[in-house]
Amino acid sequence: MINASLTELRAALDAGQTSSVELANLFLDRIDRLDGTLNSFITVDRARALDAARAADARIATGSAGPLTGIPIAHKDVFCTQGVLTTCGSRMLSNFVSPYDAHVVELLGRAGAVMLGKTNMDEFAMGSSNENSHFGAVRNPWNTDRIPGGSSGGSAAAVAARLVPAATGTDTGGSVRQPAALTGVTGIKPTYGVVSRYGMIAYASSFDQAGVFAASAEDCALMLSAIAGFDPRDSTSLERPAEDYSLALQQSAAEPARPLAGLRIGLPEEFFGDGLAADVRAAVEAAIEEYRRLGATTVAVKLPNAKLAIPAYYVLAPAEASSNLSRFDGVRYGHRAAEYGDLDDMYRKSRAEGFGAEVKRRILVGTYVLSHGYYDAYYLQAQKLRRLIAEDFRAAFTQCDVIAGPTSPTTAWAIGAKTDDPVQMYLSDIYTIAVNLAGLPGLSHPAGFGDGGLPVGLQLIGNYFDESRLLGTAHRYQQATDWHLRRPAIAA
Ligand SMILES: NC(=O)C[C@H](N)C(=O)O
C-alpha cells in the first residue's frame, strides 16, 4: 500500500480493501519510524489526521467520495493551517498558529484529503537545499548524507520516502521542480496565477506559485486539479474555468505505439552547455531518446537570455522579499525579543533573533536594490531582463510545443557542500528560474540515475496554461518507463 498510486488508493478505499483511518495510521507510523532520520516534517498532527480520516471514511460510506477523499497528504509549512502550527521554517513563526486556512489547504480539505502534517522547508522558502530551516536540514532518502533540494525539500523527501503519497509545495524559483528532481519524484508548478496564493506566506509575490509532488504525473494531475482555479482573495488569481488535468491523461493515442507522435520538443542549447554534470546529461539525453521513440520530434531552440535568469531573479526576489517580510515586526504575531528598550529596539531585536542568515542576506540585498540611486541600476534592469527572458520563451514556443532539458545541473550534493557559497547554491537553479521569471508552467519527472545511484530529473516547460500537455507528455513517458516506480531502500 505504501507504494500505491493515488488511483490505486482510491480504488482500494472505494472497494473497502482499506479505510482512510488505516491509511492514515500506516503513513503516520512510517513518519514516526523514519522521520527521525529524514527530518522532513516540522509538525505531525496524529489526532487531527485521524479525525479527518474518520470523516473521510464516513463520506466514502455514503458513496459521495471525490478522487482524493481519504488520501493522506502533507502540506509544505508555508501554507497557513487553521489551528495547526505554520512556521515557514523560521524561528520568526515558530509559535505561529494561523486563524485561517490557505486556499490550497481549504480545497484539499474540502476534497476529503487527510493532512498528516506540515513539511520542513528552507526558511521563508529561501534556499535550494533545505539546509536553511530553523528546524534543521532535511535529508535525502536516497542517501541521507545528501541534501534533498529546496525549498520544498521536506515535501519532496517525504513523498520519495513514501511517508506520504502526495504533498504540496511552492515554486518561487525552482522550489518544486528542483527538489522533485533531486529526490526522484514528480513535481509540477503551474502557470503563475493558476493556484491562489491566499494563505501562502509571501516570499516574492510576483513569482510565488503553489505546486504539488507525487510519484507520477498521473498522481500530480489529481492533486493539481484539486487546488487550481480562481479565488477572489488573491488579486493575481486568474479568472479561468477550473480544469480537470486528469482528462488529458485518459485520452487514447491515435498511434498507440507512438503516443507522442506530432509532439515537438524544443531543446535549448543553453540547457546543455558548460556546468551540466556528465551523469545528468547522460540520463537526460537517454530520456529524450525515449521521447523520440514514443513519437516526439526534437528541435533545437534558443533561450539566449536564460543565462541572465539567476542574476535577475536574485535582484527581484529579494526586492519583493524585503517588502513582504517587513510585516514580521514582533508586534501582532511571531517572535518577539524577550528584552528590549523602546519600540525600535523591539523591532531590531525581534528581527535579528527571528530571521536566519540567508533571510537577512536577502532582506539586505532587496532593500539595497530598491533604494534611491540603485533602483534604476539594479531593480529596473532586472525587470527588463525578466521581459527579455519571457520573450525568449515566446519565440521558442513558435517552434515547439514543450521544452525539455535537465531540471538541475547536478544530482543531490553532500550536506554542507555549498553552505559557505551562496552563489554556488543559487546556480543550482540555473535551469528552473527562467520559468518563474516568465510565469510559465514547469514539471520535473524522474529520468534515471546518476553517479552513486542518485536520481536525475528531466524538466518539461510548457507554454502558458499548458499544464495538461505537460502532465500528458510526462504520463506517456511514465507509461513506457519505470524510473518513477523506483524507490529508495527506506521505502522498500
Ligand atoms: N523558493 C524557491 O523557489 C527557491 C529558490 N532557490 C530561492 O531560494 O529563492
The ligand as an ORCA input file, in Angstrom:
! r2SCAN-3c Opt
* xyz 0 1
  N      11.767     29.445     -3.279
  C      12.403     28.914     -4.307
  O      11.795     28.653     -5.315
  C      13.818     28.543     -4.118
  C      14.882     29.395     -4.679
  N      16.072     28.584     -4.759
  C      15.143     30.572     -3.765
  O      15.936     30.430     -2.881
  O      14.591     31.614     -3.947
*
